Amino acid sequence: MFFQSLRSWSRRYRRKLSQFVFHRLLHADDSPHQLALGVAIGVFVAFTPTVGLQMVIAGFLSWLFRANKAASLPMVWISNPASLIPLY
């Protein structure tokens, strides 16, 4: 009986946690405008010379403009150290 209630509690907790992560933090149900704004912010920050802080800046700007964070953060990875010199 105890393990069955623990299992049901665990399922509810995982469901609520995944809903929080996908909908509140990552904005998985955003409009196309917010997705495009997130990509634009990520690409813009990728071409700035702030190599150590790019993900932080992109996350902050996405939060500030209410853009999609899950779309902006990977766009920063365009300017990785291997492609840094040709970009600049």
N, C-alpha and C positions, 0 to 999 in steps of 0.2 A: 504494500500500500504506500509506504513511504517513497519507494523508488518511482512508482507511477506518478505521484504528485510532483516529485522532483523533476521527472521527465517532462511533464506538462508545463511546469514553471519554466524550465529551460527552453522549451519551444516558444513560449510566449515572449520570453526575454530576447531570444535571437530574432524573432519577428519584429519586435519593437526596435531593437538595435539596428537591424538592417533598414527598416523604414526611416529611422532617424538619419542614418548615414547617407542613404540614397536620396532622400527627399529634402532634408534640411541642410546637410553639409555640401553635398555634390550637386544638388538641384537637378536631379535626373529627369524631372518632368518640366523643364524650362521650355520657353517658346523658342522658335528658330532665331529670333532677334537676340535673345540672351545668349544662345549658343554661339552665334556669329560674333557678338561683342566679346565673349570670352576668348575666342580664337584670335580676334584682332588685338586684344590686350596682350595676349601671350606672344604673338609675333612681334608686336611693337617693343615689348620689354626684351625680347631675345636679341634685338639689334642695338641695344644700349650697352655701353661699356661697363656695366655693373655685374661682372662675372660671378662674384660670390653671393650676391643678393637677388638674383633674378627671380627665383621662385618665390621669395618673400614679397618682392615688389609686385609680381603678377598676382599673387594671392590677395594682397592688400587692395590693389586696384580692382580686382574682380569683386571683392567684397564691397568696395566703395561704390562702384557703378552697378552693383547687383547683377553681375554677369555670371556666366557659368564657370565655376572654379575648375571643374573636371576637364573643361575644354581649354582653359588658359594655361594651366601648369605644364602639360606635355608640350605645348608649343614653345616653351622656353628652352626645351632640350634641343632645339634646332642649332643653337650656338654652343655645342659641346666643345671641349678643348681640342679635339682633332680638327674641327672645321672653323676654329676661331680666327686664325690668320687669314684664310681666304675670304671670310665674311667681312672683316674689317679692312 
